[in-house]
């Protein structure tokens, strides 16, 4: 029964964080949404930070799993990176909690939320970095700094998906793949 209560608390907290944000969510609110006493929450979690951390860890695992599902062993390195990044960023765009996290980070600068954004970015960069290292060993890529290259890939993707559409029509998935390949694989010179 206690596992069920913990799960109820996690779900209620995730809903509260997604709806109100980290800063505005209180343990009282979570208790009310989970239909448990506030003390029950403290039997599982020391504080709001620990509760948030468990939800975020689960979220990061889900995003990593999404990236792994997008990988096709018969596709090229660039195709797989494109597929994985697109899947992760689409997940981020559609998942209510990640939307709220990025919104609160940008608008309020809540330290705990900014830390989550950094963890998320680090997880994505580490994931790409490991794939780059394998591609270098296989001879699919020239020798490069895997972490810097992963960082550039992520930032290019974020720019093509999120930043571009602030002032332009959104790019289609195929267009994003084309520009990603052009800028990172082929280059602009003839």
C-alpha positions as CSV (number, residue, x, y, z in Angstrom):
1,X,0.0,0.0,0.0
2,X,2.8,2.4,0.7
3,X,4.2,2.1,-2.8
4,X,0.8,3.1,-4.1
5,X,0.8,6.2,-1.8
6,X,4.3,7.1,-3.0
7,X,3.2,6.8,-6.6
8,X,0.1,8.9,-5.9
9,X,2.3,11.6,-4.3
10,X,4.7,11.5,-7.3
11,X,1.8,11.9,-9.8
12,X,0.2,14.7,-7.8
13,X,3.5,16.5,-7.5
14,X,4.3,16.1,-11.2
15,X,0.8,17.6,-12.0
16,X,1.3,20.4,-9.6
17,X,4.8,21.3,-10.9
18,X,3.5,21.1,-14.5
19,X,0.5,23.3,-13.7
20,X,1.9,25.8,-11.2
21,X,5.7,25.5,-11.6
22,X,8.2,24.6,-9.0
23,X,8.2,27.8,-7.1
24,X,4.4,28.0,-6.7
25,X,4.0,24.3,-5.7
26,X,3.7,23.6,-2.0
27,X,3.7,20.4,-0.1
28,X,0.2,21.2,1.1
29,X,-1.0,21.4,-2.5
30,X,0.7,18.1,-3.3
31,X,-0.9,16.5,-0.2
32,X,-4.3,17.8,-1.2
33,X,-4.0,16.6,-4.8
34,X,-2.7,13.2,-3.7
35,X,-5.5,13.0,-1.1
36,X,-3.0,12.2,1.7
37,X,-1.9,14.0,4.8
38,X,1.1,16.3,4.5
39,X,3.0,14.1,7.0
40,X,2.6,11.1,4.6
41,X,4.6,13.0,2.0
42,X,7.4,13.4,4.5
43,X,7.6,9.6,5.1
44,X,8.8,9.3,1.5
45,X,10.5,12.6,0.8
46,X,12.5,15.0,3.0
47,X,11.4,18.1,1.2
48,X,10.0,19.6,-2.0
49,X,13.5,19.5,-3.6
50,X,13.8,15.8,-3.0
51,X,10.4,15.2,-4.4
52,X,11.1,17.4,-7.5
53,X,14.5,15.6,-8.0
54,X,12.8,12.2,-8.1
55,X,10.3,13.4,-10.7
56,X,13.0,15.0,-12.8
57,X,15.2,11.9,-12.7
58,X,12.2,9.9,-14.0
59,X,11.6,12.5,-16.7
60,X,15.3,12.4,-17.8
61,X,15.1,8.6,-18.0
62,X,12.0,8.8,-20.2
63,X,13.7,11.3,-22.5
64,X,16.8,9.1,-22.7
65,X,14.6,6.1,-23.5
66,X,12.8,8.1,-26.3
67,X,16.2,8.9,-27.8
68,X,17.2,5.3,-27.7
69,X,14.0,4.2,-29.4
70,X,14.7,6.6,-32.3
71,X,18.0,4.9,-33.1
72,X,18.1,2.6,-36.1
73,X,21.2,0.4,-36.3
74,X,21.0,0.5,-40.1
75,X,21.1,4.3,-40.3
76,X,24.0,6.6,-40.5
77,X,25.4,8.4,-37.5
78,X,23.9,11.7,-38.7
79,X,20.5,10.2,-39.3
80,X,20.5,8.6,-35.9
81,X,21.6,11.8,-34.1
82,X,18.9,13.7,-36.0
83,X,16.3,11.2,-35.1
84,X,17.3,11.1,-31.4
85,X,17.6,14.9,-31.0
86,X,14.3,15.4,-32.8
87,X,12.6,12.8,-30.6
88,X,14.0,14.4,-27.4
89,X,13.1,17.9,-28.3
90,X,9.6,16.9,-29.5
91,X,9.1,15.2,-26.1
92,X,10.3,18.4,-24.4
93,X,7.9,20.4,-26.5
94,X,4.8,18.2,-25.8
95,X,5.4,17.2,-22.2
96,X,3.7,19.7,-19.9
97,X,6.2,19.4,-17.1
98,X,9.2,20.1,-19.4
99,X,7.3,23.1,-20.9
100,X,6.7,24.5,-17.4
101,X,10.3,23.9,-16.4
102,X,11.8,25.8,-19.3
103,X,9.2,28.5,-19.0
104,X,9.9,29.0,-15.3
105,X,13.7,28.9,-15.8
106,X,13.5,31.6,-18.5
107,X,10.9,33.8,-16.7
108,X,11.7,33.5,-13.0
109,X,15.2,32.1,-13.0
110,X,14.3,29.7,-10.1
111,X,17.7,28.2,-9.1
112,X,16.3,24.6,-8.6
113,X,14.6,24.8,-12.0
114,X,17.7,26.2,-13.7
115,X,19.6,23.3,-12.3
116,X,17.1,20.9,-13.9
117,X,17.5,22.6,-17.3
118,X,21.3,22.2,-16.9
119,X,20.9,18.5,-16.0
120,X,18.6,18.0,-19.0
121,X,21.1,19.6,-21.3
122,X,24.0,17.6,-19.8
123,X,22.1,14.4,-20.2
124,X,21.4,15.1,-23.9
125,X,25.0,16.2,-24.5
126,X,26.4,13.1,-22.8
127,X,24.1,10.9,-24.8
128,X,25.2,12.5,-28.1
129,X,28.9,12.6,-27.0
130,X,28.9,8.8,-26.4
131,X,27.5,8.3,-29.9
132,X,30.1,10.7,-31.4
133,X,32.9,8.7,-29.7
134,X,31.7,5.5,-31.2
135,X,31.3,7.1,-34.6
136,X,34.9,8.4,-34.4
137,X,36.2,4.9,-33.5
138,X,34.2,3.4,-36.4
139,X,35.7,6.0,-38.8
140,X,32.3,7.6,-39.5
141,X,33.5,11.0,-38.2
142,X,36.8,12.8,-38.2
143,X,38.6,13.1,-35.0
144,X,36.9,15.9,-33.0
145,X,36.1,16.9,-29.5
146,X,33.0,14.8,-28.8
147,X,31.7,17.0,-26.0
148,X,32.0,20.3,-28.0
149,X,30.5,18.6,-31.1
150,X,27.6,17.3,-29.1
151,X,27.1,20.8,-27.6
152,X,27.1,22.4,-31.1
153,X,24.7,19.7,-32.4
154,X,22.2,20.3,-29.5
155,X,22.4,24.1,-29.8
156,X,21.9,23.9,-33.6
157,X,18.8,21.7,-33.1
158,X,17.3,23.9,-30.4
159,X,17.8,26.9,-32.8
160,X,16.2,25.2,-35.7
161,X,13.2,23.9,-33.7
162,X,12.5,26.5,-31.1
163,X,14.3,29.7,-31.9
164,X,13.6,29.9,-35.6
165,X,9.8,29.6,-35.1
166,X,9.7,32.6,-32.8
167,X,9.8,34.8,-36.0
168,X,9.2,32.3,-38.8
169,X,7.0,29.4,-39.8
170,X,8.2,26.2,-38.1
171,X,10.5,24.0,-40.2
172,X,9.4,20.5,-41.1
173,X,11.3,17.6,-39.7
174,X,12.9,16.9,-43.2
175,X,14.0,20.5,-43.5
176,X,15.6,20.3,-40.1
177,X,17.5,17.1,-41.1
178,X,18.6,18.8,-44.3
179,X,20.0,21.9,-42.6
180,X,21.5,19.8,-39.8
181,X,23.4,17.7,-42.4
182,X,24.3,20.7,-44.5
183,X,25.8,22.7,-41.6
184,X,27.5,19.8,-39.8
185,X,28.4,17.3,-42.4
186,X,28.7,19.0,-45.8
187,X,29.5,22.6,-44.9
188,X,28.5,25.6,-46.9
189,X,31.4,25.9,-49.3
190,X,31.3,24.4,-52.8
